Amino acid sequence: MQRQLLKYIDDKQDDWDLYLNAILFSYRESQQASTKYSPFYLMYGRQARLPIEFQKQNDDGNDTDIETDNSIGNISTCEVQ
């Protein structure tokens, strides 16, 4: 994780916290050699979904499923609190 942070921080090393969430997500989504699973999968029993997967409507006008609609509502609720 330290090597990943070093790739992004500036010379003053005062902006490392801006990249921490993205780097942690990357780590948690990556398959680990010891378990052959990602930490996210072991914790939640499913693969992580990226924000792009929560798009409510595509260009063709097709609606998404109810599960996606509920997930978007959960994300909105988390951001407000």
C-alpha positions as protocol buffer text, in pm:
chain_id: "A"
residue {
  index: 1
  type: MET
  ca { x: 0 y: 0 z: 0 }
}
residue {
  index: 2
  type: GLN
  ca { x: 288 y: 233 z: 75 }
}
residue {
  index: 3
  type: ARG
  ca { x: 427 y: 184 z: -277 }
}
residue {
  index: 4
  type: GLN
  ca { x: 90 y: 275 z: -427 }
}
residue {
  index: 5
  type: LEU
  ca { x: 70 y: 593 z: -220 }
}
residue {
  index: 6
  type: LEU
  ca { x: 421 y: 694 z: -321 }
}
residue {
  index: 7
  type: LYS
  ca { x: 313 y: 691 z: -687 }
}
residue {
  index: 8
  type: TYR
  ca { x: 51 y: 959 z: -625 }
}
residue {
  index: 9
  type: ILE
  ca { x: 170 y: 1195 z: -354 }
}
residue {
  index: 10
  type: ASP
  ca { x: 342 y: 1523 z: -438 }
}
residue {
  index: 11
  type: ASP
  ca { x: 690 y: 1636 z: -330 }
}
residue {
  index: 12
  type: LYS
  ca { x: 564 y: 1786 z: -3 }
}
residue {
  index: 13
  type: GLN
  ca { x: 385 y: 1460 z: 84 }
}
residue {
  index: 14
  type: ASP
  ca { x: 87 y: 1650 z: 219 }
}
residue {
  index: 15
  type: ASP
  ca { x: -183 y: 1511 z: -11 }
}
residue {
  index: 16
  type: TRP
  ca { x: -159 y: 1138 z: 57 }
}
residue {
  index: 17
  type: ASP
  ca { x: -498 y: 1131 z: 228 }
}
residue {
  index: 18
  type: LEU
  ca { x: -669 y: 1232 z: -97 }
}
residue {
  index: 19
  type: TYR
  ca { x: -575 y: 898 z: -253 }
}
residue {
  index: 20
  type: LEU
  ca { x: -619 y: 668 z: 44 }
}
residue {
  index: 21
  type: ASN
  ca { x: -982 y: 564 z: -22 }
}
residue {
  index: 22
  type: ALA
  ca { x: -912 y: 472 z: -384 }
}
residue {
  index: 23
  type: ILE
  ca { x: -603 y: 273 z: -291 }
}
residue {
  index: 24
  type: LEU
  ca { x: -786 y: 90 z: -11 }
}
residue {
  index: 25
  type: PHE
  ca { x: -1070 y: 3 z: -249 }
}
residue {
  index: 26
  type: SER
  ca { x: -818 y: -129 z: -498 }
}
residue {
  index: 27
  type: TYR
  ca { x: -658 y: -346 z: -230 }
}
residue {
  index: 28
  type: ARG
  ca { x: -989 y: -474 z: -97 }
}
residue {
  index: 29
  type: GLU
  ca { x: -1106 y: -566 z: -446 }
}
residue {
  index: 30
  type: SER
  ca { x: -785 y: -749 z: -547 }
}
residue {
  index: 31
  type: GLN
  ca { x: -749 y: -1124 z: -522 }
}
residue {
  index: 32
  type: GLN
  ca { x: -505 y: -1220 z: -245 }
}
residue {
  index: 33
  type: ALA
  ca { x: -252 y: -1498 z: -302 }
}
residue {
  index: 34
  type: SER
  ca { x: -311 y: -1661 z: 36 }
}
residue {
  index: 35
  type: THR
  ca { x: -691 y: -1696 z: 9 }
}
residue {
  index: 36
  type: LYS
  ca { x: -742 y: -1679 z: -369 }
}
residue {
  index: 37
  type: TYR
  ca { x: -1028 y: -1434 z: -295 }
}
residue {
  index: 38
  type: SER
  ca { x: -1052 y: -1060 z: -249 }
}
residue {
  index: 39
  type: PRO
  ca { x: -1105 y: -924 z: 104 }
}
residue {
  index: 40
  type: PHE
  ca { x: -1430 y: -766 z: -22 }
}
residue {
  index: 41
  type: TYR
  ca { x: -1559 y: -1104 z: -141 }
}
residue {
  index: 42
  type: LEU
  ca { x: -1469 y: -1272 z: 187 }
}
residue {
  index: 43
  type: MET
  ca { x: -1646 y: -1001 z: 383 }
}
residue {
  index: 44
  type: TYR
  ca { x: -1963 y: -963 z: 175 }
}
residue {
  index: 45
  type: GLY
  ca { x: -1985 y: -1287 z: -27 }
}
residue {
  index: 46
  type: ARG
  ca { x: -2000 y: -1105 z: -362 }
}
residue {
  index: 47
  type: GLN
  ca { x: -1778 y: -906 z: -595 }
}
residue {
  index: 48
  type: ALA
  ca { x: -1755 y: -530 z: -550 }
}
residue {
  index: 49
  type: ARG
  ca { x: -1961 y: -315 z: -785 }
}
residue {
  index: 50
  type: LEU
  ca { x: -1818 y: 2 z: -929 }
}
residue {
  index: 51
  type: PRO
  ca { x: -2013 y: 329 z: -933 }
}
residue {
  index: 52
  type: ILE
  ca { x: -2051 y: 308 z: -1311 }
}
residue {
  index: 53
  type: GLU
  ca { x: -2258 y: -6 z: -1260 }
}
residue {
  index: 54
  type: PHE
  ca { x: -2520 y: 197 z: -1076 }
}
residue {
  index: 55
  type: GLN
  ca { x: -2622 y: 401 z: -1378 }
}
residue {
  index: 56
  type: LYS
  ca { x: -3000 y: 438 z: -1357 }
}
residue {
  index: 57
  type: GLN
  ca { x: -3073 y: 451 z: -1728 }
}
residue {
  index: 58
  type: ASN
  ca { x: -2862 y: 383 z: -2031 }
}
residue {
  index: 59
  type: ASP
  ca { x: -2878 y: 576 z: -2357 }
}
residue {
  index: 60
  type: ASP
  ca { x: -3140 y: 335 z: -2499 }
}
residue {
  index: 61
  type: GLY
  ca { x: -3385 y: 428 z: -2222 }
}
residue {
  index: 62
  type: ASN
  ca { x: -3379 y: 87 z: -2054 }
}
residue {
  index: 63
  type: ASP
  ca { x: -3442 y: 100 z: -1681 }
}
residue {
  index: 64
  type: THR
  ca { x: -3216 y: -81 z: -1438 }
}
residue {
  index: 65
  type: ASP
  ca { x: -3332 y: -352 z: -1202 }
}
residue {
  index: 66
  type: ILE
  ca { x: -3477 y: -296 z: -854 }
}
residue {
  index: 67
  type: GLU
  ca { x: -3154 y: -407 z: -683 }
}
residue {
  index: 68
  type: THR
  ca { x: -2962 y: -128 z: -856 }
}
residue {
  index: 69
  type: ASP
  ca { x: -3232 y: 126 z: -765 }
}
residue {
  index: 70
  type: ASN
  ca { x: -3209 y: 21 z: -398 }
}
residue {
  index: 71
  type: SER
  ca { x: -2830 y: 43 z: -406 }
}
residue {
  index: 72
  type: ILE
  ca { x: -2845 y: 396 z: -542 }
}
residue {
  index: 73
  type: GLY
  ca { x: -3084 y: 489 z: -262 }
}
residue {
  index: 74
  type: ASN
  ca { x: -2844 y: 341 z: -6 }
}
residue {
  index: 75
  type: ILE
  ca { x: -2552 y: 535 z: -152 }
}
residue {
  index: 76
  type: SER
  ca { x: -2752 y: 859 z: -143 }
}
residue {
  index: 77
  type: THR
  ca { x: -2850 y: 796 z: 218 }
}
residue {
  index: 78
  type: CYS
  ca { x: -2488 y: 736 z: 318 }
}
residue {
  index: 79
  type: GLU
  ca { x: -2371 y: 1056 z: 152 }
}
residue {
  index: 80
  type: VAL
  ca { x: -2634 y: 1269 z: 331 }
}
residue {
  index: 81
  type: GLN
  ca { x: -2550 y: 1142 z: 678 }
}
